[in-house]
């Protein structure tokens, strides 16, 4: 009964019935077996509200079978692992083409999941492919142990490796399908090396500016991979050994001893950092390393957008004086004129039909280059 309700929610989210092969896998893998005693749900105020299975069993079970993200681990009071929305999980499985007809499936018949987490996605892969075909890799030893316990309790025993997901797992390679459950800003070379020609890599995407989108790549016999972005999913970034996340933003860039240049701009800071995902995705692709934060304390201006750079000591601020919405004060310094780059990239996006995320693609070369393109590799994106 719970799964049928979840399938109805997923179908509504997808705008179409759930493909039968995926629906059968979802019926076979009870989601509640892969959740901890306490899960976190959004509280509507930017935080999370805990729900405990022992003290609120009905609410906990309702959350388990709702099409929503549930936080399953916190580090320093910040979410560090979660159970993704089932509709997102199924969309990624579809993009990987795991559900293609059996006679036309890519050989070899093996899949690698990166980021075991609760084990739920690995269990779905086992239901679709057979547990002998599935390898799942988890960096966090606590999550690896818990994921293995969950999988065992549900009756599945894929190959589970506690290791750095960026390195994949060569012991079971090559793979026909590689799926990540976290976001990356570059595709690790090991994933491509370990994917068979014609195989698929599906991973959520992030940039310093915008964490959004899903990239689906096909690996060629030459060792390159290319494919389109898709306009869904926002996942936590990949964690690496010894650090909390893959992208580490500079906290002290504004103290660098560079001469400050002041100017004015008609471009609203909310246009580039106010939640327009199509615009922010484009900026993330074309202004590498730039990230932003908002200052509403009033210490410097009623509202300040602060822009910094992960690759140098450049910085910029854009101040709103609380009155004028047609002109804003810009201050910038460092080897990069960050606001100029952002304004140019935004103007290019705005003057070219405000292109959606799904129009962009990426090619990953063996030498590590990641050139983005528009519609096809024949139209590179500056």
Residue pairs with C-beta under 8 A, 6 or more apart in sequence:
2 30
2 32
2 61
2 64
2 65
3 26
3 27
3 30
3 31
3 65
5 65
6 26
6 31
6 65
6 66
6 67
6 86
7 18
7 23
7 26
7 27
9 66
9 67
9 86
9 87
10 18
10 26
10 67
10 86
10 87
10 90
11 17
11 18
13 67
13 85
13 87
14 87
14 90
14 91
18 26
18 90
19 94
19 99
21 99
21 128
22 90
22 93
22 94
22 99
22 124
22 128
24 127
25 124
25 127
25 128
26 86
26 90
26 124
28 127
29 120
29 123
29 124
29 127
29 154
30 154
31 64
31 65
31 83
31 86
31 120
32 61
32 64
32 65
33 150
33 153
33 154
34 83
34 118
34 119
34 120
34 123
34 150
34 154
35 64
35 70
35 72
35 83
35 118
36 72
36 73
36 118
36 146
37 52
37 53
37 54
38 50
38 51
38 52
38 53
39 50
39 51
39 60
39 63
39 64
39 70
39 71
39 72
39 83
40 48
40 49
40 50
40 51
40 70
40 71
40 72
40 74
40 79
41 48
41 49
41 51
41 63
41 68
41 70
41 71
42 48
42 49
42 68
42 69
43 49
48 71
48 79
51 59
51 60
51 63
52 60
53 60
53 61
63 70
64 70
67 85
67 86
67 87
68 85
69 82
69 83
69 84
69 85
70 82
70 83
71 79
71 81
71 82
72 81
72 82
72 83
72 117
72 118
73 79
73 80
73 81
73 82
73 140
73 142
73 143
74 80
75 244
79 236
80 236
80 239
80 244
81 117
81 118
81 140
81 143
81 236
82 117
82 236
83 117
83 118
83 120
84 121
84 181
84 235
88 232
88 233
89 120
89 121
89 124
91 214
91 230
91 232
91 233
92 179
92 202
92 214
92 233
93 99
93 124
93 125
93 128
93 179
95 200
95 202
95 214
95 216
95 230
96 111
96 177
96 179
96 200
96 202
96 216
97 106
97 177
97 200
98 111
98 125
98 128
98 129
98 177
99 128
100 106
105 176
106 176
106 177
106 196
106 198
106 199
106 200
107 176
107 196
108 174
108 175
108 176
108 196
109 129
109 133
109 176
110 129
110 133
110 134
110 135
110 172
110 173
110 174
110 175
110 176
110 177
111 125
111 129
111 133
111 134
111 135
111 175
111 176
111 177
111 178
111 179
112 134
112 135
112 136
112 137
112 168
112 169
112 172
112 173
112 175
112 177
112 178
112 179
112 194
113 121
113 122
113 125
113 134
113 135
113 136
113 137
113 179
113 180
113 181
114 136
114 137
114 165
114 168
114 178
114 179
114 180
114 181
114 182
114 191
114 203
115 137
115 138
115 139
115 165
115 180
115 181
115 182
115 238
116 122
116 136
116 137
116 138
116 143
116 144
116 147
116 148
116 160
116 181
117 138
117 143
117 147
117 181
118 143
118 146
118 147
118 150
119 136
119 146
119 147
119 148
119 150
119 151
119 154
119 156
120 150
121 179
121 181
122 134
122 136
122 147
122 151
122 156
122 158
122 160
123 150
123 151
123 154
123 156
125 133
125 134
125 136
125 158
125 179
126 134
126 151
126 156
126 158
127 156
131 156
131 157
131 158
134 158
134 159
135 158
135 159
135 160
135 161
135 169
135 171
135 172
135 175
136 147
136 158
136 159
136 160
136 161
137 160
137 161
137 162
137 163
137 165
137 168
137 169
138 144
138 147
138 160
138 161
138 162
138 163
138 165
139 162
139 163
139 164
139 165
139 239
139 240
139 241
140 239
141 162
144 160
144 162
147 160
148 160
151 157
151 158
151 160
159 169
159 171
159 172
161 169
161 171
163 169
164 240
164 241
165 180
165 182
165 238
166 188
166 190
166 238
166 240
167 188
167 190
168 178
168 188
168 190
168 191
168 193
168 194
169 194
170 190
170 194
173 193
173 194
173 195
174 194
174 195
174 196
174 199
175 194
175 195
175 196
175 199
176 195
176 196
176 198
176 199
176 200
177 199
177 200
177 202
178 191
178 194
178 195
178 199
178 200
178 201
178 202
178 203
179 201
179 202
179 203
180 201
180 202
180 203
180 204
180 238
181 204
181 235
182 203
182 204
182 235
182 236
182 237
182 238
182 239
183 203
183 204
183 205
183 206
183 211
183 233
183 234
183 235
183 236
183 237
183 238
184 203
184 204
184 205
184 206
184 237
184 238
184 246
185 205
185 206
185 207
185 208
185 237
185 246
185 247
186 368
186 370
187 201
187 203
187 215
187 217
187 225
187 364
187 370
189 366
189 368
191 201
192 201
192 219
192 223
192 224
192 225
192 364
192 366
193 223
195 201
195 219
195 225
196 219
197 219
197 220
197 221
198 218
198 219
199 218
199 219
200 216
200 217
200 218
200 219
201 215
201 216
201 217
201 218
201 219
201 225
201 227
202 214
202 215
202 216
202 217
203 214
203 215
204 213
204 214
204 215
204 233
204 234
204 235
205 211
205 212
205 213
205 214
205 215
205 229
206 212
206 235
206 237
206 246
206 247
206 284
207 281
207 284
207 285
207 288
208 247
208 249
208 284
208 288
208 289
208 290
208 291
208 310
209 273
209 280
209 283
209 284
209 287
209 290
209 291
209 292
210 277
210 280
210 281
210 283
210 284
211 234
211 235
211 237
212 231
212 233
212 234
212 277
212 280
212 281
212 357
213 229
213 230
213 231
213 232
213 233
213 281
213 357
214 229
214 230
214 232
214 233
215 227
215 228
215 229
215 230
215 362
216 227
216 228
216 230
217 225
217 226
217 227
217 362
217 364
218 225
218 226
218 227
219 225
220 226
222 366
223 366
224 363
224 364
224 365
224 366
225 363
225 364
226 361
226 362
226 363
226 364
226 377
227 361
227 362
228 358
228 360
228 361
229 281
229 357
229 358
229 360
229 361
229 362
230 357
230 358
231 277
231 278
231 356
231 357
231 358
236 245
237 245
237 246
237 247
238 245
238 246
239 245
239 246
240 246
247 291
247 310
248 310
249 291
249 308
249 310
250 308
250 309
250 310
250 313
253 308
253 309
253 312
253 313
253 314
253 315
253 334
254 306
254 308
254 315
254 317
256 313
256 314
256 315
256 333
256 334
258 313
258 314
258 333
258 334
258 335
259 333
260 331
260 332
260 333
261 331
261 332
261 333
261 337
262 329
262 330
262 331
263 329
263 330
263 332
264 327
264 328
264 329
264 330
265 318
265 327
265 328
265 330
265 339
265 343
266 326
266 327
266 328
267 328
267 343
267 346
267 347
268 274
268 325
268 328
269 303
269 305
269 318
269 320
269 328
271 279
271 346
272 279
272 280
272 283
272 292
272 305
272 342
272 346
273 280
273 292
273 294
273 305
277 357
278 349
278 354
278 355
278 356
278 357
279 346
279 349
279 350
279 354
281 357
281 360
282 345
282 346
282 349
282 355
282 360
283 290
283 342
283 345
283 346
283 349
285 360
285 372
285 381
286 345
286 348
286 372
286 381
286 382
287 338
287 341
287 342
287 345
288 311
289 309
289 310
289 311
289 312
290 307
290 308
290 309
290 310
290 338
290 341
290 342
291 307
291 308
291 309
291 310
292 305
292 306
292 307
292 308
293 305
293 306
293 308
294 303
294 304
294 305
294 306
295 301
295 303
295 304
295 305
295 306
296 302
296 303
296 304
300 317
300 319
301 319
301 320
301 321
301 322
301 329
302 320
302 321
302 322
303 319
303 320
303 322
304 317
304 318
304 319
304 320
305 317
305 318
306 315
306 316
306 317
307 315
307 316
307 317
307 318
307 338
307 339
307 342
308 314
308 315
308 338
309 315
309 334
309 336
309 338
312 334
312 335
312 336
313 334
313 335
314 332
314 333
314 334
314 335
314 336
314 337
314 338
315 332
315 333
315 334
315 338
316 330
316 331
316 332
316 333
316 337
316 338
316 339
316 342
317 330
317 331
317 332
318 328
318 329
318 330
318 339
319 328
319 329
319 330
319 331
320 328
321 328
321 329
330 339
332 338
332 339
332 340
348 382
349 355
355 374
359 374
359 375
360 372
360 373
360 374
360 381
361 372
361 373
361 374
361 375
361 376
361 377
362 370
362 371
362 372
362 373
363 369
363 370
363 371
363 373
363 377
364 370
365 371
371 380
371 381
372 380
372 381
373 379
373 380
373 381
374 380
374 381
